[in-house]
Amino acid sequence: MPRDTRGRGNPRILISVDTGLILLVFLALLFAWLLNKVRRFFRLGPVAYGGVMVVFVVAMLLIWGQQQS
């Protein structure tokens, strides 16, 4: 675990961000933007749009969880 060693008495633990999680957030935003275009084309209601987003988020979290183990 990386530590901040700047001569202080109490070294702070640095926070490391998982790059895979950042990529998944970016993909989720890209997917939401594309889904909005498709929603307008197919005239989906807000419930259908929300349902597709929930399924996408759950699927991405499952994929991310598989890569972590």
CORSULLIN-V291000 format. One record per residue. N is the residue number from 1. SS is DSSP state (H for helix, E for strand, - for the rest). OMEGA is omega in whole degrees, -180 to 180 (* if undefined). BURIAL is + if it has 9 or more other C-alpha atoms within 8 Angstrom, else -. Layout:
N;SS;OMEGA;BURIAL
N;SS;OMEGA;BURIAL
This chain:
1;-;-179;-
2;-;180;-
3;E;177;-
4;-;-177;-
5;-;180;-
6;-;177;-
7;-;178;-
8;-;-179;-
9;-;-178;-
10;-;178;-
11;-;178;+
12;-;177;-
13;E;180;-
14;-;180;-
15;-;176;-
16;-;-178;-
17;-;179;-
18;-;-178;-
19;H;177;-
20;H;179;-
21;H;177;+
22;H;178;+
23;H;180;-
24;H;177;+
25;H;178;-
26;H;179;-
27;H;178;-
28;H;178;+
29;H;177;-
30;H;179;-
31;H;179;-
32;H;179;+
33;H;179;-
34;H;179;-
35;H;177;+
36;H;176;-
37;H;-180;-
38;H;180;-
39;H;178;+
40;H;-179;-
41;H;-178;-
42;H;180;-
43;-;176;-
44;-;177;-
45;-;-179;-
46;H;179;-
47;H;178;-
48;H;178;-
49;H;178;+
50;H;178;-
51;H;178;-
52;H;179;-
53;H;179;+
54;H;178;-
55;H;180;-
56;H;-179;+
57;H;179;+
58;H;179;-
59;H;179;-
60;H;177;+
61;H;177;-
62;H;178;-
63;H;179;-
64;H;179;+
65;H;177;-
66;H;-179;-
67;H;-178;-
68;H;-178;-
69;-;*;-
